[in-house]
Amino acid sequence: MKNLISSILLFSVVLVNAQLQPVKNGVYVWNDLQVNKTNDRESRFIFEGVSPHFEYLEIHATTQYKDAKPNEPNANDDIEELIIVKEGLMKVTNEGKSEIIGPGSVVLFMPKQVHAIENVGDGNLTYYVMSYKSKKPINIERGQRHGGTMVYNLDNLEFKPSSKGGGIAYFDRPTAMCERFEMHITQLDKKGPSHNPHTHIETEIILLISGNAEMTIDGKLYKGTTGDLFLANSQLLHGIANASNETCKYFAFKWN
């Protein structure tokens, strides 16, 4: 009987994964996302599916209201997570060690790490969660060797000016799920492109922090504003530009 139940459960998991569709290129608009509320928090589903390098990829946003009950400590067995703080103050705890971070800060959680998130500010805490599983075998040792779970506190990172504005480097490293995962902020102070349209093996996400942007992906033009997210799948020609003469700032992160 136990073997039968295990077989049914395994079949169900395989079936669910088989039904996932490739994530779509384009823009995901913050103001169009459905808001699901409970007593002390709300969530916004952005997308779920498969991508060229991931057999599972899901992104959502969570808002914990002031004095919300903290998340129960948990560990993901075969899922890696990227957390991006949008607003508020977050107490992030990993394997018993805690740190308080604010907007623009990032956490990269390796699989099998016990962690929890708590709102410790005077207002709402809102953060994006990217959960993903590689199509290749998980390599925990590789992830640990290159830093393991890491908190990237914006207060400790350096802004480097450029002729077009500037930027902040977060990380460029292997993880348990990715041969390479790179993340940075770009700031464009005037209207115009960040760089010429290009292609690369990595799938890339652009998450707008402020301002207005236009992004071409595979010959189509998409427009976005604060909170919106662009996705360009692997090997597709794409390019992003500031859509006005007001400052535009965004996260760019890509992986393979």
N, C-alpha and C positions, 0 to 999 in steps of 0.2 A: 504493500500500500504506500509506504514512504517513497519508494522508487517511482511509483506511478504519479504521486503528487509532485515530486521533484521534476519529473519529465514534463508534466503539464505546466508548471511554473516556468521552466526553461523555454518551452515552446511559446508561452505567452510573451516572454521578454523578447525573443527573436521576432515574433510577429509584430510587436509594437515597433521595434527598430526597423523592420522591413517596411513599415507603413510610413515612416518619416520621409518627407520630401526634401530635396535640396533647398537650402536657404536662398532666398531671392536677392539678386542685386537691386540696388536702388536706395531710396530714403525711407526711414521709419520715423514718422512724425510724432513727437512727444504729445502734442495736443490732441492727436487722434487716438491715442492709446486708451483702451477701456480700463477704468479704475475699479478694482475690487476691494471693498472695505470690510474690516472686522472691527472689533472693539478698540484696539489700540494701534492699528497699522493698516496700510493699504498697499496694493501691489499693482503693477502694470506689466502685462505680458508684451514682449516685443517680437520675438520669433523663436522657433524651435525647428530643428531639422538636421540634415547632414550637409557637410561641406567637403571640398576636395581632400582635406587632410583629417577631418574629424568624422567619426561615425555617429557622434552626437554633439550638437551645439545648440545651446539655449541661452537667451538673454532676457532678463526681466529687470524691473526696478522695484525696490521696496522702500516704503516710507514708514518709519517707526515714529509714532507721535510722542510728544513729551511724556515722560514717565512710563513709556511702554515697557511691558515685561521683556527682559532680555531673551534673546534666542537661547534655547538649551544647547550646551556644548555638544558638538557632533563632529564626526569624521566621515569623509566620503571615501569609500573603498576604492573606487576606480574612476573618480571624477576629479578634475582639477578645476579651481575657481579663480577668477579675477574679479576683485571688488574695486569699484571706483566711487569715491564719495562725491555726491553732487551738492548736498547742503547739510549743515549741522555738524555736530561733534560726535564722533564714533569712538567707543572704547572697543578695541579689537583685542581678543585674547587668543593666543595660540599656544597649545601645550603648557598652559598655566602662566604664561608671560603676557602682560597687558601693555598696551600703548594707546594713547588718545591722539586721534588725527582729525583733521578738518577737510573742507572742500578741496578737491584737486589731489588728495592723497589716494594711494593705490595699495591694495594688498593682493599678493599672489599666494594662494593656498595650494600646497602640494596635496596629493591624495594621502589618506591615512593619518592626517594631522587633526587632532581634536581642537576645535576652534569655536568661538562665539562672538556675537556682535551685539553691542548695547548702545542705546541713545543716552548720552550723558550731557546733552546740551539743554538750553532753555527753550528750544523750539523743535521743529521736526528734524529728523535725520533721514535723508534720502540717499540711496546708493544704487548703483547698477551692479548686477551680478551676471557674470558670464561663466557658464558651466560647460565643460567640454571633455570629450574622450577621444583619444587618437585612434586612427585606423591601424596604426602600428602598435606593437606591444608596449605597454607602459614600462618606463625605465625609471624606477624610483631612485636608483643609485645615481643616475645621471643628474636628476633634478636636485638631489641633496648635494652632489659634488659642486654644483654651480650656484649654491646659495640656499637651496631648500625654500621653505616658506619665508617670504620677505614682506616687510612693511616699507613702503616708499612714501615717507612723510614729505609733503610738498614744502614744508618749512625748512627742510634740510637739503633741498635740491637747488641747483644754481640755474638762474636764467641767463642765457648767453645771447646778447644782441646780434642781429644780422642786418644786412642792407634792407631787408623787407620787413623786419620786426624783431624776431628772435625765437628762442625755443628752450625747452627744458628736456633733458634726457632722463628717462626713468630706468630702463634696463634694456639690455640686448644680450640674451642668454638662452641656453637650453633649459628645458624643464622636464618633468617626468613625462609629459605628453607631447612636447614640441622639440624638434631638432633645433629650431630657432624661434624665439618669441621676442619681439622688439616693440618698445612703446616710448612715445615722446609727446610733448606738447609743441605745437607750432603756433606762433602769433604773427598775423599779417596786419600791418598798420594801414595799408592803403588798398584800394581796389586793384584786383589783378591776381594772376595765378601764383601759387606757391612754387611751381616748377612745371616743366613741360610734361604733357601726358606721357605715360610710360606703362610698362608691364613688368611683372615679376612673379616668381613662383608662389609667393605668399598670398593668402587671402588677407584683405585689409579692411579695417573698420575705422571710420572717421566719426568721432563723437564731438559735437559742437558744444563748447563751453560758453561762448558768447559771440554775438554778432550774427552775420548772415553769410552763407556760402553757397556756391554753385559747384556741382561735381558732375563731370561727364564719366559715364561708365559704359563701355561697349557701345559707344556712339549715341547714348541717350543722356540728356541733360536733366539733372535733379537739383532742386533748391531746398535749402534747409536753414533753420535758425536754432537758437539756444535750446539744448536738450535733444535735438534730432540726431539721428544716427544714419550714416551712409555705410553701405557694404558693397565691396567690389571683390568678386571671387577671383581665384588664382588665374593668372595669365591674361586677364582682361585689360585692355587699354583703358586707363583712367587718369583723371587729373582734377585737382581742386583749386578753387579760386575764391578770394574774398569778393563778395558781391556788392560791396559799397566802400566808401572811404572811411567808414567807422571801423575800429579795430575788430578783427575776427580772430578768435582763439579756439583751438580744437585739439583733442587727443587724436593721435594716430597710432594704431597698433596692428601688427601683422604677424603672421606665424606660418610655419610649415612643419 
